[in-house]
């Protein structure tokens, strides 16, 4: 490649290599032949490629202030963009590949759902650019390092399953709509939301929720 390479990683089975570069492209290579399998592209320099353990996804950060999960076989995006307020130089899957942690130049790391691209945490902030982040094996902790000369460990609370029935009911009430049995959106009366809120307020439960 003519442009400067910013990152490289093998897939877990050793068959493929992903490279990121200043030309904004991510190229997936056949490790045996050196031939290009596919390529995908952000709007600016790409960084920190990582294959999921099963090799079916590749995670990339970018100077365009986003990170994204891609299909390495087709070059098509799997998730929506994970949008940040500053460039993302580092991104990593959790051991289960169900979550993602990103390190942003604004001085914060964030945790995301790897399937929905929805944020699962607030900003885990430092006083300088966050340079790296990683999950503990049980995914209960995240460790971050930064240009402020510190490393920090953050606790990620995990909600127990199954969730109570009132949580989806509350979500429907707040959104003002639900899907009926025919998978068609229908309005949720305000009275339903008020009824759920009253039930929660009167509950004597002391569980996580």
C-alpha positions in Angstrom: 0.0 0.0 0.0 1.2 3.5 -0.9 -0.3 5.3 2.1 1.1 5.0 5.6 -0.4 2.1 7.6 -1.9 3.0 11.0 -2.9 -0.5 12.2 -2.9 -4.2 11.4 -4.4 -7.4 12.8 -4.8 -11.1 12.0 -8.2 -12.8 12.1 -8.3 -15.4 14.9 -7.9 -18.3 12.4 -4.8 -16.6 10.8 -6.4 -16.6 7.3 -6.9 -12.9 6.9 -5.2 -9.6 7.8 -6.9 -6.2 8.2 -4.9 -3.0 7.7 -6.0 0.6 8.3 -4.3 3.6 6.7 -4.2 7.3 6.1 -6.2 7.0 2.9 -9.3 6.2 4.9 -9.6 2.6 3.6 -9.6 -0.6 5.5 -8.2 -3.5 3.4 -8.8 -7.2 4.2 -6.0 -9.4 2.8 -5.6 -13.1 2.3 -2.7 -13.9 4.6 -1.3 -16.7 2.4 -1.5 -15.1 -1.0 -1.2 -11.4 -0.1 -4.2 -10.7 -2.4 -7.0 -8.2 -1.5 -10.2 -9.9 -0.3 -12.2 -6.7 0.1 -11.9 -3.1 1.2 -14.1 -0.6 3.0 -13.9 3.1 3.6 -14.4 5.8 6.1 -14.2 9.5 5.4 -10.8 10.0 6.9 -7.8 8.1 8.3 -8.7 4.7 9.8 -7.2 3.1 12.9 -7.1 0.1 15.2 -8.7 -2.7 13.2 -9.9 -5.7 15.2 -11.6 -8.9 14.0 -14.3 -10.5 16.2 -13.3 -13.9 17.6 -15.5 -15.6 14.9 -13.9 -13.6 12.1 -17.3 -12.4 10.8 -16.9 -8.8 11.9 -14.2 -6.2 11.9 -14.2 -3.1 14.1 -12.5 0.1 13.0 -12.0 3.6 14.4 -11.5 6.7 12.3 -10.3 10.3 12.3 -13.8 11.1 10.9 -15.0 11.0 14.6 -16.7 7.6 14.2 -16.2 3.9 14.7 -18.0 1.1 12.9 -18.5 -2.6 12.6 -18.1 -4.0 9.1 -18.5 -7.3 7.3 -14.9 -8.2 6.3 -16.1 -10.6 3.5 -18.4 -8.1 1.7 -17.0 -4.7 2.8 -20.6 -3.7 3.9 -21.4 -2.0 7.2 -23.0 -4.1 9.9 -23.9 -1.3 12.3 -24.7 2.3 12.1 -21.8 4.8 12.8 -20.7 5.1 16.4 -20.5 8.9 16.5 -18.1 10.8 18.7 -17.2 14.4 19.3 -13.6 13.9 18.2 -11.4 11.3 16.3 -11.4 7.7 17.4 -7.9 6.3 17.4 -8.7 3.1 19.3 -11.7 0.6 19.4 -12.0 -2.9 20.8 -14.6 -5.7 21.1 -15.3 -7.2 24.5 -14.3 -10.9 24.8 -17.9 -12.0 23.9 -18.0 -9.4 21.0 -21.3 -8.2 22.4 -19.9 -4.8 23.5 -17.4 -2.3 22.1 -15.2 0.2 23.9 -13.9 3.2 22.0 -11.2 5.7 22.9 -11.7 9.3 21.7 -9.4 12.2 21.3 -11.8 14.4 23.4 -10.4 12.6 26.5 -13.1 9.9 27.0 -13.8 6.3 26.4 -17.3 4.9 25.8 -19.0 1.5 25.8 -21.4 0.5 23.0 -23.7 -2.4 22.1 -21.9 -4.2 19.3 -25.2 -5.2 17.6 -27.3 -2.0 17.9 -24.5 0.6 18.1 -26.4 2.1 21.0 -24.3 3.6 23.9 -24.2 1.6 27.1 -22.2 4.0 29.2 -21.5 7.7 29.6 -18.1 9.2 29.0 -15.3 7.7 31.0 -13.2 10.8 31.1 -9.5 11.7 31.5 -7.7 15.0 31.3 -6.1 14.1 28.0 -6.6 12.1 24.9 -7.5 8.5 25.7 -5.0 6.3 24.0 -6.3 2.8 24.6 -9.1 0.8 26.4 -9.8 -2.8 27.1 -12.4 -5.0 28.8 -11.6 -7.4 31.6 -12.2 -11.1 30.8 -15.6 -11.1 32.6 -16.6 -7.7 30.9 -17.4 -6.1 34.3 -14.4 -3.7 34.1 -12.9 -1.4 31.5 -9.3 -0.1 31.8 -8.3 3.1 30.0 -5.0 4.9 29.5 -4.5 8.5 28.5 -2.1 11.3 27.6 -2.6 12.8 31.1 -0.3 10.2 32.5 -2.9 8.0 34.1 -4.7 4.7 33.6 -8.1 4.1 35.2 -10.3 1.1 35.9 -14.1 1.6 35.4 -16.8 -0.7 36.7 -19.6 -1.6 34.3 -22.8 -2.7 36.1 -24.6 -5.5 34.4 -28.4 -5.6 34.6 -29.7 -9.1 35.7 -32.0 -11.0 33.3 -34.8 -11.4 32.8 -35.9 -7.8 33.0 -39.3 -7.0 34.8 -42.3 -6.8 32.6 -42.9 -3.1 33.4 -39.6 -2.0 31.7 -40.8 -2.7 28.1 -44.2 -1.3 29.1 -42.6 1.9 30.4 -40.5 2.2 27.2 -43.6 1.9 25.1 -45.4 4.5 27.2 -42.5 7.0 27.0 -42.2 6.4 23.2 -46.0 6.7 22.8 -46.3 3.7 20.6 -46.0 -0.1 20.5 -46.1 -2.9 17.9 -49.3 -4.9 17.9 -49.5 -8.6 17.1 -49.4 -7.8 13.4 -46.1 -5.9 13.9 -47.9 -2.6 13.1 -47.2 0.5 15.3 -50.1 1.8 17.3 -50.5 4.6 19.8 -50.1 4.0 23.5 -52.6 6.0 25.6 -51.1 8.4 28.2 -53.1 6.5 30.8 -51.0 3.4 30.2 -47.8 5.3 31.0 -49.3 6.8 34.1 -50.5 3.4 35.3 -47.0 1.9 34.8 -45.4 4.8 36.7 -47.8 4.4 39.5 -47.1 0.7 39.7 -43.4 1.3 40.0 -43.7 4.0 42.6 -45.9 1.7 44.8 -43.6 -1.3 44.4 -41.7 -2.5 47.5 -39.1 -4.4 45.4 -35.4 -3.8 46.3 -33.9 -5.6 43.3 -31.5 -4.0 40.7 -34.3 -2.3 38.9 
